[in-house]
């Protein structure tokens, strides 16, 4: 299962563009906690998350605010 927003987009998009991607990707149910859990669970079969997952989640949090 792919993350709701690709990791490269989270890394590289300017925060305003990332915020728009967040809003567009949430559909009718804007629940930020579900989005974060989806990203944390996006690597199947026990593959490791990116080494910069903390920074990625921080960028998402900044974009959300």
N, CA, C and O of each residue as an XYZ file, in Angstrom:
260
protein
N       0.848     -1.177      0.000
C       0.000      0.000      0.000
C       0.894      1.240      0.000
O       1.789      1.365      0.836
N       0.658      2.122     -0.907
C       1.461      3.342     -1.014
C       0.980      4.362      0.007
O      -0.196      4.368      0.372
N       1.877      5.224      0.471
C       1.440      6.275      1.396
C       0.482      7.223      0.695
O       0.543      7.366     -0.527
N      -0.401      7.872      1.443
C      -1.373      8.789      0.844
C      -0.701      9.904      0.052
O      -1.242     10.371     -0.950
N       0.462     10.323      0.494
C       1.276     11.301     -0.217
C       2.667     10.692     -0.302
O       3.237     10.314      0.722
N       3.224     10.591     -1.508
C       4.549      9.963     -1.635
C       5.598     10.661     -0.768
O       5.570     11.879     -0.589
N       6.515      9.866     -0.241
C       7.561     10.407      0.626
C       8.354     11.512     -0.072
O       8.719     12.504      0.559
N       8.619     11.352     -1.356
C       9.382     12.376     -2.089
C       8.632     13.703     -2.122
O       9.246     14.765     -2.030
N       7.301     13.648     -2.255
C       6.515     14.887     -2.234
C       6.579     15.542     -0.860
O       6.671     16.765     -0.754
N       6.529     14.732      0.184
C       6.609     15.287      1.540
C       7.963     15.960      1.736
O       8.055     17.016      2.361
N       9.007     15.346      1.201
C      10.353     15.914      1.340
C      10.531     17.202      0.538
O      11.161     18.145      1.017
N       9.980     17.252     -0.685
C      10.384     18.265     -1.649
C       9.389     19.382     -1.908
O       9.791     20.466     -2.332
N       8.118     19.157     -1.670
C       7.145     20.219     -1.957
C       7.285     21.366     -0.961
O       7.547     21.130      0.219
N       7.115     22.596     -1.419
C       7.036     23.707     -0.461
C       5.828     23.486      0.462
O       4.841     22.872      0.059
N       5.913     23.983      1.684
C       4.841     23.730      2.666
C       3.454     24.131      2.165
O       2.510     23.375      2.398
N       3.267     25.276      1.490
C       1.914     25.597      1.011
C       1.380     24.557      0.023
O       0.197     24.218      0.057
N       2.250     24.053     -0.856
C       1.822     23.024     -1.810
C       1.540     21.700     -1.105
O       0.601     20.985     -1.457
N       2.352     21.387     -0.120
C       2.120     20.174      0.662
C       0.799     20.271      1.419
O       0.066     19.286      1.517
N       0.495     21.442      1.948
C      -0.785     21.639      2.645
C      -1.959     21.396      1.699
O      -2.952     20.779      2.087
N      -1.852     21.873      0.470
C      -2.925     21.638     -0.497
C      -3.048     20.167     -0.839
O      -4.159     19.660     -0.992
N      -1.916     19.466     -0.962
C      -1.970     18.024     -1.218
C      -2.643     17.296     -0.064
O      -3.416     16.362     -0.278
N      -2.348     17.725      1.160
C      -2.989     17.125      2.335
C      -4.500     17.286      2.257
O      -5.250     16.323      2.421
N      -4.929     18.497      2.008
C      -6.370     18.764      1.967
C      -7.045     18.016      0.832
O      -8.136     17.475      1.009
N      -6.410     17.979     -0.328
C      -7.004     17.274     -1.470
C      -7.044     15.767     -1.244
O      -7.959     15.093     -1.716
N      -6.069     15.244     -0.535
C      -5.994     13.804     -0.322
C      -6.870     13.280      0.794
O      -7.007     12.067      0.952
N      -7.460     14.154      1.562
C      -8.240     13.711      2.714
C      -9.692     13.432      2.377
O     -10.363     12.726      3.131
N     -10.190     13.945      1.300
C     -11.565     13.667      0.912
C     -12.561     14.261      1.885
O     -12.389     15.382      2.364
N     -13.606     13.498      2.173
C     -14.712     13.981      3.002
C     -14.428     13.899      4.497
O     -15.167     14.470      5.299
N     -13.378     13.205      4.875
C     -13.107     12.982      6.293
C     -11.724     13.505      6.662
O     -10.763     12.736      6.673
N     -11.601     14.802      6.965
C     -10.282     15.355      7.273
C      -9.809     14.975      8.676
O     -10.001     15.724      9.634
N      -9.197     13.817      8.776
C      -8.693     13.336     10.056
C      -7.182     13.170      9.946
O      -6.693     12.195      9.375
N      -6.460     14.120     10.492
C      -5.000     14.136     10.393
C      -4.392     12.901     11.040
O      -3.393     12.383     10.540
N      -4.962     12.415     12.134
C      -4.431     11.222     12.813
C      -4.484      9.998     11.910
O      -3.552      9.194     11.903
N      -5.575      9.845     11.142
C      -5.665      8.721     10.212
C      -4.610      8.834      9.118
O      -4.042      7.828      8.692
N      -4.350     10.042      8.669
C      -3.325     10.245      7.654
C      -1.954      9.830      8.182
O      -1.209      9.130      7.497
N      -1.623     10.260      9.391
C      -0.327      9.911      9.983
C      -0.205      8.398     10.147
O       0.843      7.829      9.841
N      -1.253      7.744     10.622
C      -1.210      6.290     10.775
C      -1.060      5.604      9.425
O      -0.353      4.603      9.312
N      -1.724      6.138      8.397
C      -1.587      5.574      7.056
C      -0.159      5.656      6.555
O       0.334      4.733      5.906
N       0.503      6.757      6.856
C       1.900      6.903      6.435
C       2.796      5.962      7.227
O       3.697      5.343      6.661
N       2.562      5.848      8.509
C       3.390      4.935      9.335
C       3.205      3.484      8.935
O       4.128      2.683      9.085
N       2.036      3.129      8.429
C       1.753      1.740      8.062
C       1.864      1.496      6.563
O       1.371      0.481      6.073
N       2.493      2.391      5.832
C       2.476      2.313      4.376
C       3.492      1.340      3.791
O       3.381      0.988      2.617
N       4.461      0.899      4.549
C       5.459     -0.027      4.023
C       5.055     -1.449      4.367
O       5.087     -1.843      5.533
N       4.675     -2.218      3.360
C       4.195     -3.578      3.635
C       5.329     -4.547      3.950
O       6.499     -4.269      3.690
N       4.959     -5.664      4.502
C       5.857     -6.792      4.728
C       7.065     -6.443      5.593
O       8.146     -7.006      5.416
N       6.881     -5.531      6.511
C       7.931     -5.225      7.450
C       9.098     -4.431      6.896
O      10.136     -4.316      7.548
N       8.937     -3.878      5.688
C      10.009     -3.041      5.148
C      10.185     -1.826      6.055
O       9.206     -1.302      6.587
N      11.409     -1.384      6.232
C      11.625     -0.243      7.127
C      11.083      1.051      6.524
O      11.053      1.240      5.308
N      10.666      1.918      7.412
C      10.257      3.254      6.985
C      11.511      4.042      6.627
O      12.611      3.657      7.021
N      11.367      5.135      5.890
C      12.553      5.940      5.576
C      13.250      6.385      6.853
O      12.612      6.572      7.889
N      14.549      6.551      6.770
C      15.327      6.927      7.954
C      14.965      8.328      8.448
O      15.220      8.668      9.604
N      14.375      9.131      7.578
C      13.997     10.496      7.958
C      12.497     10.623      8.252
O      11.909     11.686      8.051
N      11.883      9.530      8.730
C      10.432      9.551      8.969
C      10.036     10.634      9.973
O       8.972     11.235      9.829
N      10.854     10.893     10.973
C      10.548     11.950     11.939
C      10.468     13.311     11.268
O       9.572     14.103     11.556
N      11.410     13.576     10.372
C      11.400     14.844      9.640
C      10.206     14.916      8.700
O       9.607     15.979      8.536
N       9.854     13.786      8.078
C       8.698     13.772      7.180
C       7.405     14.069      7.950
O       6.569     14.855      7.504
N       7.261     13.430      9.102
C       6.061     13.683      9.913
C       6.043     15.116     10.424
O       4.976     15.717     10.546
N       7.208     15.665     10.722
C       7.300     17.062     11.134
C       6.863     18.004     10.023
O       6.164     18.985     10.277
N       7.275     17.708      8.783
C       6.844     18.543      7.647
C       5.338     18.458      7.447
O       4.689     19.461      7.149
N       4.779     17.251      7.611
C       3.328     17.126      7.505
C       2.619     17.938      8.575
O       1.614     18.596      8.305
N       3.143     17.889      9.780
C       2.561     18.651     10.872
C       2.639     20.155     10.591
O       1.677     20.884     10.833
N       3.777     20.612     10.084
C       3.914     22.019      9.729
C       2.932     22.419      8.635
O       2.318     23.484      8.699
N       2.788     21.561      7.634
C       1.870     21.856      6.539
C       0.422     21.881      7.032
O      -0.376     22.705      6.585
N       0.088     20.978      7.953
C      -1.271     20.908      8.471
C      -1.618     22.175      9.268
O      -2.750     22.657      9.234
N      -0.627     22.693      9.975
C      -0.902     23.877     10.802
C      -0.936     25.106      9.930
O      -1.153     26.211     10.428
